[in-house]
Each structure stands twice: as structure tokens, then as C-alpha cells.
Amino acid sequence: MTFESSATIRARLAPLLALAVLVLMGWLLVGTALFRSGFYYRYVASPDSTAGEAERALQVIAQRYVPGARNVLVLGDSRTAEGFSSRVANQSVPGINFIEAGMAGTTPRVWSYLLRKIDPAGDRFDAVVLQRIVDVSTPDRECLADRSLDLAYLPPLVTAADALDIPRSFAQPPARAQAWRTVLLPMRTARADLDALADSPYARLRAVRVNLRAYVPSRYAYTGHAESLAAVALDPLTLHPKPAADVPSSLIAYLDQLRESRVSQRAPEPCNLAYYRHWLGRIAAQYRPTHRPVLLVALPRGPFHREHGPPARTDLAAVGLSPGDGVTLLAPSAVGTLEQPRFFFDSLHMNRAGRDRYSVLVAQSVADALAPRLQGAAR
């Protein structure tokens, strides 16, 4: 048997290795041109996707931002998108331009990367408002540190340089591996969206075109849901609707949790206290050099808390923070008056009446919080 020399083997492998390098470089170039540039998420991706949700938030901020004005950015999840109106807030407090950019299903990890992308110097906004339930008696029921859904929002917001930072923020190895793939392999992450594009390319492009033209104005004009839960009566012991009503399972789950909270209150999960401390602390650190306030504004806990829930215990300790950590808590007592069924259209979200009242309440609270700073700047 005759064996080829190492030089011959290298000569045979060289073209294959060169081809592999070219393929890898091409893959990276396509990823950079389409995905890292933001082109794909702005002009190709489905606006209704999770990555599209983050891109829509970027659109709202870019179009609603007024250079030279007192711009206040308002971030949160779907409870912010449904429960806070920039239009109502701007009408109630002239002189401040509130920009609502809530993203359904997001948490502070996503907010942090969004803020880094749109305000890297930490000086674009007079204040950043973060809306969340901030109550010791109403802790999160999942460990947010390993919430892999966050990753679906991140592709328009991150770069390859985040390949170490993002995976480290997850505790479990599978979530870390998924985070690594999200950052370094954007084309793989977008595979389902690309498949949907291939199935209906013209419908997708029409949807993107409509989104670019009409989404931001329609969001600003949105008035919220008119329906309410006012007609839902509860048994005072079981907290189940009476008589038996055709209500969503999500409302039943909320009522069961509310009943449990009256018997024994759960303490906040240590993993969530660490999660909030890390991400809210990172947001505060971004704005500390420019002395721009980060305001954590309490959301109403739910539609039946006022009558059937435990007393509110609003405190920074609910998110693992203390007053010296650079985040200011705004929790007007009037927020509790909104915890009634007539101000909600489901178990989580305020309706039109609740939205209008909450928007005015938040706008006035933020204006009061900014007043000393603005007066000092005027002198």
C-alpha cells in the first residue's frame, strides 16, 4: 500500500479549505449586510414578529423624537403599550414630549439593549421611564434570568461583540447556547421568518410597506380597548365569576393567584431580585454620567386587586434595589384606584378609561419629578 506524502495531502485539501473559508466569509458578509446593518429587520422581517416588535420600537423612537424638546422615553411591555398613551400624556403636560415604546412580552434585559442602541451616550432623553408592577406582594412567577423569549427581540439590537455578554446573563447552559446562536448566527435565528417570506413574498412586502408608512401615526392615535370587566361579578370566597361566565382562562388564572395571595404571600424569587438588580442597575449606570433620571413607575396590579387583593406594598425592594441605586420609584397612591374591573379589558391590560387616567397620572408624576432639575437648569 502506497501512502501519499503530507505535501500531497495538503495540496489536495488546500482548495477545499479555501472554499470553506470563502463560504464562511460570504456567510459573515451576508449576515453583516442584511442583519447587523438593520436592513433585514426594517425592510424585510415580518412587522408582527418578536424581532419586528423591537424594530417597531426603534421606528417609534426615531419618528416621535423631537430634537431640542424635553423628550421622555417610556418603556415597558404590553401593559405599557395598552395602558399608556403618549398623546394623552402630551396633552395633559404641555412642554414634555412623551415617547411610548412599549414592546409586548419584553423585560428589562431587552430594554437595556434597546437603550444602548438608541442612546449610547445616555444624553438623548430628559428622563427614561420604565413601567412595571413594583409590589412585594405581587412577585413574578418565572425566573426571568432564563427567559429565552428575550432572545427573540434582541437581533435588531445587538452586535457580534455581545457574544459573551448576553450568554453570561443566562443561568442554564441550554439558554446560554441559544443566546450564543442568536448573537453570532443571525441568519439561522431568522430561519422561520425567511421561510414565511419565501411562502408569501408579496404579502410580506406589502405588510412591511404599510408598517413603515402607517404604524407610528396609528400607534400615537390609538385610544385603547373600549370593553371592560365591569360586568364580571366574583364569589367573595372562591373569587370565581358568578354565575359561571364564559371568561378567558387567563382571567381565571389571575383570580386563582389573587386568591392564593390573600392566604399566603410569596416572597420574590432570589433569581429575579438578582435579575432586576443587574439589568435595572445597568440602565441606571448608562444614565448616571449625564445625570438623566431613570424613573421606575408602578403599574396597577390587576383588575380585582383593589377589592379582593392584599394591600399594596410598593417598594424598590420588590426589584432588588435600594434608593441609592440610581433608579427613582414613582408610585402615586392613585395607581391603586385603577385596580378595578371597569378600568381593565382583561386580566393584565387597562382599557381606554384606565389608559387615559393612568397616562395623565404618569405624565403629572414625571413632570413633578423633573421640575427641580428643570428649575435648576433654568437658573
Backbone torsions as a table, in degrees:
resi	resn	phi	psi	omega
1	MET	NA	132.6	-179.2
2	THR	-103.5	128.2	178.7
3	PHE	-101.4	138.3	178.1
4	GLU	-74.3	149.8	179.6
5	SER	-71.9	160.3	179.3
6	SER	-61.4	-33.8	179.3
7	ALA	-65.1	-39.7	178.7
8	THR	-65.9	-41.5	179.2
9	ILE	-62.9	-43.7	179.0
10	ARG	-62.1	-39.3	179.7
11	ALA	-64.5	-37.2	178.6
12	ARG	-70.8	-36.9	-176.3
13	LEU	-80.2	-23.3	-174.8
14	ALA	-54.8	-47.7	179.2
15	PRO	-62.2	-37.0	180.0
16	LEU	-67.0	-41.2	178.5
17	LEU	-66.1	-39.9	178.4
18	ALA	-62.8	-40.5	178.3
19	LEU	-64.3	-41.6	179.1
20	ALA	-61.9	-41.5	178.9
21	VAL	-64.3	-42.1	179.2
22	LEU	-63.0	-42.0	178.7
23	VAL	-62.8	-44.6	179.6
24	LEU	-62.8	-43.8	179.1
25	MET	-63.8	-40.2	177.4
26	GLY	-62.6	-42.5	177.4
27	TRP	-59.1	-45.5	-179.5
28	LEU	-66.4	-38.7	179.4
29	LEU	-65.9	-42.5	177.5
30	VAL	-62.9	-43.5	178.9
31	GLY	-60.7	-41.0	179.5
32	THR	-68.3	-45.7	-176.1
33	ALA	-67.1	-42.7	-174.5
34	LEU	-88.0	-44.2	-168.7
35	PHE	-100.6	-52.1	-176.8
36	ARG	-65.4	-28.9	179.1
37	SER	-73.7	-16.4	-176.7
38	GLY	89.2	-6.1	-177.2
39	PHE	-59.0	-46.5	-175.9
40	TYR	-61.4	-47.1	-174.9
41	TYR	-70.7	-26.3	-178.7
42	ARG	-85.9	-40.0	-170.3
43	TYR	-114.4	-5.8	-175.4
44	VAL	-128.9	-45.5	-173.9
45	ALA	-62.3	152.5	177.7
46	SER	-62.7	127.1	178.3
47	PRO	-62.3	-22.5	-177.7
48	ASP	-90.2	1.5	177.8
49	SER	-78.6	169.1	178.2
50	THR	-66.4	-41.8	175.2
51	ALA	-63.8	-36.0	176.3
52	GLY	-63.7	-31.6	177.3
53	GLU	-62.8	-42.8	177.6
54	ALA	-66.4	-40.3	178.5
55	GLU	-64.4	-37.2	177.2
56	ARG	-63.1	-39.1	177.4
57	ALA	-61.8	-40.5	176.9
58	LEU	-62.6	-40.1	176.9
59	GLN	-60.6	-47.6	-178.5
60	VAL	-58.7	-46.5	-178.0
61	ILE	-64.2	-43.9	-178.2
62	ALA	-63.5	-40.4	-175.3
63	GLN	-85.6	-27.2	-177.0
64	ARG	-92.8	-12.1	179.2
65	TYR	-70.7	133.7	-179.8
66	VAL	-116.6	109.0	179.6
67	PRO	-57.1	134.6	178.9
68	GLY	85.5	-11.2	179.2
69	ALA	-88.5	171.0	174.5
70	ARG	-87.3	88.1	-176.9
71	ASN	-87.0	131.7	176.0
72	VAL	-124.0	118.5	-179.7
73	LEU	-88.6	134.1	-179.5
74	VAL	-117.9	116.8	-179.3
75	LEU	-116.5	154.8	177.2
76	GLY	173.7	-163.2	178.1
77	ASP	-102.9	-151.7	-177.5
78	SER	-64.6	-23.9	178.1
79	ARG	-68.4	-26.8	173.3
80	THR	-78.0	-45.4	-179.2
81	ALA	-59.3	-37.0	179.1
82	GLU	-88.1	-29.5	-168.0
83	GLY	-102.6	-6.2	-179.4
84	PHE	-130.8	129.6	-179.7
85	SER	-112.4	117.7	174.9
86	SER	-60.1	-38.8	-177.5
87	ARG	-62.7	-47.5	179.8
88	VAL	-65.5	-41.5	179.7
89	ALA	-63.2	-43.1	-179.2
90	ASN	-65.7	-35.0	178.1
91	GLN	-70.6	-33.0	-176.1
92	SER	-80.7	-27.1	179.6
93	VAL	-130.7	80.2	178.1
94	PRO	-58.6	143.3	178.9
95	GLY	104.3	-13.9	174.4
96	ILE	-118.9	132.9	177.5
97	ASN	-100.2	97.9	178.1
98	PHE	-80.3	132.4	179.9
99	ILE	-119.5	102.5	179.7
100	GLU	-84.5	123.8	-179.1
101	ALA	-136.4	43.4	177.8
102	GLY	-64.5	142.2	-179.5
103	MET	-122.4	117.4	-176.7
104	ALA	-55.0	131.9	174.3
105	GLY	82.9	6.4	-175.7
106	THR	-96.3	163.4	179.2
107	THR	-133.5	175.7	-175.9
108	PRO	-56.3	-24.6	177.4
109	ARG	-61.3	-45.5	178.9
110	VAL	-67.1	-41.1	-179.9
111	TRP	-60.2	-38.6	-178.4
112	SER	-62.4	-45.7	-179.6
113	TYR	-71.0	-32.8	175.1
114	LEU	-62.4	-46.7	-179.5
115	LEU	-64.4	-37.4	178.0
116	ARG	-63.0	-37.2	-177.6
117	LYS	-72.4	-43.8	-172.6
118	ILE	-92.7	-13.1	-177.9
119	ASP	-146.3	60.5	-174.1
120	PRO	-61.5	-29.8	-179.9
121	ALA	-86.3	-8.5	178.9
122	GLY	67.2	32.2	-176.2
123	ASP	-132.7	10.3	-176.2
124	ARG	-81.7	-28.3	-171.7
125	PHE	-115.7	145.6	174.5
126	ASP	-69.3	-26.2	176.0
127	ALA	-162.2	155.0	172.1
128	VAL	-116.2	124.4	-179.7
129	VAL	-106.1	127.1	176.6
130	LEU	-114.6	125.3	-177.1
131	GLN	-107.4	129.6	-175.7
132	ARG	-160.6	153.1	167.6
133	ILE	-69.3	121.7	-176.1
134	VAL	-122.7	75.0	-173.1
135	ASP	-141.7	127.5	-178.3
136	VAL	-62.1	-28.8	-177.7
137	SER	-83.1	-4.1	-177.3
138	THR	-130.5	69.9	-177.2
139	PRO	-77.2	158.1	173.2
140	ASP	-64.2	147.6	-176.7
141	ARG	-102.7	8.6	174.0
142	GLU	-134.1	157.0	176.4
143	CYS	-81.6	108.4	-173.9
144	LEU	-69.4	-22.5	-178.4
145	ALA	-59.1	-33.9	-178.8
146	ASP	-107.3	27.1	179.7
147	ARG	-77.6	95.3	-174.2
148	SER	-68.2	-19.1	177.8
149	LEU	-58.6	-29.0	177.7
150	ASP	-53.7	-35.3	-175.1
151	LEU	-63.3	-29.4	-177.8
152	ALA	-67.4	-22.8	-179.6
153	TYR	-88.5	-17.9	-167.2
154	LEU	-79.3	-26.7	-174.6
155	PRO	-49.7	-40.6	178.8
156	PRO	-73.4	-7.8	-169.8
157	LEU	-110.0	-13.8	-170.7
158	VAL	-117.3	169.4	177.4
159	THR	-126.9	173.2	178.7
160	ALA	-62.0	-23.3	179.5
161	ALA	-66.9	-13.7	179.8
162	ASP	-88.6	9.9	-175.2
163	ALA	-62.3	-22.9	176.6
164	LEU	-99.3	-40.0	-173.7
165	ASP	-63.7	-49.1	-175.4
166	ILE	-68.1	-49.3	178.4
167	PRO	-57.7	-34.6	-179.9
168	ARG	-64.6	-21.4	-178.4
169	SER	-79.0	-6.8	175.9
170	PHE	-101.8	147.3	-176.6
171	ALA	-90.2	-36.6	-173.5
172	GLN	-92.1	139.1	-178.6
173	PRO	-55.1	-42.1	178.8
174	PRO	-60.3	-40.1	178.7
175	ALA	-67.3	-36.7	177.9
176	ARG	-65.2	-40.7	178.9
177	ALA	-65.1	-41.6	177.4
178	GLN	-63.3	-39.0	178.2
179	ALA	-64.2	-41.4	178.6
180	TRP	-61.0	-44.7	178.8
181	ARG	-64.1	-38.5	-179.8
182	THR	-60.4	-41.1	-175.8
183	VAL	-77.2	-45.8	-171.0
184	LEU	-91.6	-20.1	-176.9
185	LEU	-124.5	67.6	-176.4
186	PRO	-61.7	-32.9	179.9
187	MET	-66.7	-37.1	177.5
188	ARG	-67.6	-39.9	179.7
189	THR	-63.4	-32.7	-177.7
190	ALA	-90.1	12.3	-173.0
191	ARG	-58.6	-45.2	-179.4
192	ALA	-63.8	-39.0	179.0
193	ASP	-68.0	-37.9	177.6
194	LEU	-65.5	-38.6	177.2
195	ASP	-62.5	-43.6	179.0
196	ALA	-64.7	-36.4	177.0
197	LEU	-63.6	-42.8	179.9
198	ALA	-64.3	-32.9	-179.8
199	ASP	-70.8	-38.5	-176.1
200	SER	-141.8	69.7	-174.6
201	PRO	-64.2	-40.2	-176.9
202	TYR	-70.6	-40.3	177.6
203	ALA	-63.3	-39.2	178.8
204	ARG	-63.8	-47.8	-177.6
205	LEU	-64.8	-34.0	175.1
206	ARG	-64.7	-43.2	179.9
207	ALA	-63.2	-40.8	178.6
208	VAL	-64.6	-42.1	-179.1
209	ARG	-63.6	-43.8	178.2
210	VAL	-64.1	-41.0	180.0
211	ASN	-61.1	-45.7	-178.6
212	LEU	-64.4	-34.3	-176.0
213	ARG	-83.0	-39.6	-165.7
214	ALA	-117.6	-13.8	-169.6
215	TYR	-64.0	-50.5	-174.9
216	VAL	-63.5	-47.8	176.9
217	PRO	-61.0	-39.3	-178.8
218	SER	-69.4	-33.7	178.0
219	ARG	-68.1	-40.3	179.8
220	TYR	-66.1	-34.6	-178.7
221	ALA	-83.9	-11.9	-175.8
222	TYR	-57.9	134.2	-176.5
223	THR	-108.0	-4.3	178.1
224	GLY	93.3	177.3	-179.0
225	HIS	-80.7	135.6	179.3
226	ALA	-82.2	-28.7	-175.4
227	GLU	-69.2	162.0	-179.2
228	SER	-145.0	173.3	177.2
229	LEU	-99.5	16.0	-174.4
230	ALA	-59.8	-28.1	-177.2
231	ALA	-82.6	-6.1	-178.1
232	VAL	-83.5	115.2	176.5
233	ALA	-102.6	141.3	-175.2
234	LEU	-113.8	145.8	168.6
235	ASP	-69.5	125.7	-173.9
236	PRO	-64.3	-20.3	-179.8
237	LEU	-91.3	-50.8	-176.5
238	THR	-87.3	-19.1	-173.8
239	LEU	59.2	27.1	173.5
240	HIS	-99.4	150.9	-178.6
241	PRO	-58.2	142.4	175.5
242	LYS	-135.5	137.1	-13.2
243	PRO	-62.2	173.5	-178.4
244	ALA	-50.6	121.7	-176.3
245	ALA	-116.7	157.3	177.7
246	ASP	-84.1	83.8	-178.0
247	VAL	-113.7	153.5	-179.0
248	PRO	-62.5	151.4	179.0
249	SER	-62.8	-29.2	179.3
250	SER	-64.4	-34.5	178.0
251	LEU	-70.7	-39.8	177.0
252	ILE	-61.8	-43.2	179.4
253	ALA	-62.0	-42.0	177.7
254	TYR	-61.7	-44.3	-179.1
255	LEU	-66.0	-36.6	176.8
256	ASP	-64.4	-42.0	178.1
257	GLN	-65.8	-36.5	179.0
258	LEU	-65.6	-40.9	178.6
259	ARG	-64.4	-42.3	178.5
260	GLU	-61.2	-37.8	-176.4
261	SER	-67.8	-22.1	177.9
262	ARG	-77.2	-23.8	-178.3
263	VAL	-90.1	-52.2	179.8
264	SER	-147.1	126.1	-177.8
265	GLN	-89.8	133.1	178.6
266	ARG	-81.0	140.3	174.9
267	ALA	-80.7	150.5	176.0
268	PRO	-57.4	140.2	179.0
269	GLU	-66.4	134.6	177.9
270	PRO	-55.4	-36.2	-178.8
271	CYS	-65.2	-33.0	179.6
272	ASN	-77.3	-34.8	175.3
273	LEU	-61.3	-42.3	177.7
274	ALA	-66.5	-38.9	179.9
275	TYR	-62.1	-51.6	179.8
276	TYR	-62.4	-42.3	-179.5
277	ARG	-59.3	-40.9	-178.5
278	HIS	-69.1	-53.5	-171.3
279	TRP	-77.8	-41.1	175.6
280	LEU	-67.2	-36.0	176.0
281	GLY	-64.1	-37.0	178.2
282	ARG	-66.8	-40.3	177.3
283	ILE	-63.6	-44.4	178.5
284	ALA	-60.3	-40.2	-179.8
285	ALA	-65.3	-31.9	178.8
286	GLN	-63.8	-34.3	-175.1
287	TYR	-101.8	-5.6	-178.8
288	ARG	-63.0	-42.6	-178.6
289	PRO	-62.7	-27.1	-178.5
290	THR	-101.4	2.4	176.7
291	HIS	58.7	31.5	175.3
292	ARG	-89.9	126.1	-175.0
293	PRO	-70.3	141.4	170.3
294	VAL	-106.5	116.4	-172.8
295	LEU	-111.0	119.6	176.1
296	LEU	-95.4	112.1	-173.6
297	VAL	-105.8	127.4	-176.1
298	ALA	-71.4	136.9	172.0
299	LEU	-94.0	153.6	170.7
300	PRO	-59.7	143.0	-174.2
301	ARG	-74.4	-31.9	-178.9
302	GLY	168.4	173.3	-170.9
303	PRO	-72.8	-20.1	-176.4
304	PHE	-120.7	12.4	-178.5
305	HIS	-68.5	-35.5	-175.5
306	ARG	-61.6	-41.2	-177.2
307	GLU	-90.7	-36.1	-169.8
308	HIS	-117.8	-5.8	-174.8
309	GLY	-95.4	171.3	175.2
310	PRO	-69.3	159.3	177.3
311	PRO	-58.2	143.6	179.4
312	ALA	-63.3	139.0	176.4
313	ARG	-130.1	65.9	-176.3
314	THR	-74.7	123.1	-175.2
315	ASP	-161.7	145.6	175.5
316	LEU	-60.0	-24.1	179.1
317	ALA	-61.2	-23.1	178.7
318	ALA	-64.7	-22.2	177.6
319	VAL	-118.5	25.5	172.8
320	GLY	71.7	18.4	-177.1
321	LEU	-114.2	165.6	173.3
322	SER	-129.1	165.7	-175.2
323	PRO	-57.2	-23.2	-178.8
324	GLY	-88.6	8.2	-174.4
325	ASP	-90.2	3.0	175.1
326	GLY	91.7	6.4	176.9
327	VAL	-119.2	126.3	-179.6
328	THR	-98.3	127.8	179.7
329	LEU	-89.3	127.3	172.2
330	LEU	-113.5	113.4	-177.6
331	ALA	-138.5	71.9	179.5
332	PRO	-58.8	140.4	-179.0
333	SER	-59.9	-25.8	-179.4
334	ALA	-66.0	-16.3	175.6
335	VAL	-58.7	-37.1	-179.7
336	GLY	-62.9	-27.8	-179.9
337	THR	-70.4	-14.9	179.0
338	LEU	-87.7	-4.4	-178.3
339	GLU	-82.9	56.2	-178.3
340	GLN	-131.7	149.6	-176.1
341	PRO	-61.4	-26.4	-179.0
342	ARG	-71.4	-10.4	179.0
343	PHE	-105.8	7.0	-179.0
344	PHE	-127.6	149.4	172.8
345	PHE	-107.9	-11.1	169.4
346	ASP	-152.4	-167.3	-172.7
347	SER	-71.5	-16.6	-175.8
348	LEU	-113.7	-34.6	-162.2
349	HIS	-112.4	135.7	175.4
350	MET	-71.8	148.5	176.4
351	ASN	-90.6	-167.2	-176.1
352	ARG	-59.4	-45.2	-178.5
353	ALA	-64.2	-44.0	178.0
354	GLY	-67.1	-39.9	179.7
355	ARG	-59.6	-46.6	-178.2
356	ASP	-63.8	-44.6	-178.6
357	ARG	-67.0	-44.0	-178.5
358	TYR	-65.4	-38.8	-179.0
359	SER	-62.0	-43.9	178.0
360	VAL	-64.9	-43.1	-179.3
361	LEU	-61.2	-45.9	-179.8
362	VAL	-66.6	-44.6	-178.7
363	ALA	-58.7	-45.2	-179.7
364	GLN	-67.9	-38.2	178.9
365	SER	-66.0	-41.6	178.7
366	VAL	-66.4	-42.8	178.7
367	ALA	-60.5	-40.9	178.1
368	ASP	-64.6	-40.1	-179.6
369	ALA	-67.1	-31.6	-178.0
370	LEU	-86.6	-17.0	-173.6
371	ALA	-54.8	-48.6	-180.0
372	PRO	-60.1	-39.1	-179.3
373	ARG	-66.8	-42.1	-179.0
374	LEU	-69.1	-37.1	177.3
375	GLN	-65.2	-39.7	178.2
376	GLY	-65.1	-36.7	179.3
377	ALA	-69.7	-29.4	-178.3
378	ALA	-74.9	-24.5	-177.8
379	ARG	-77.8	NA	NA
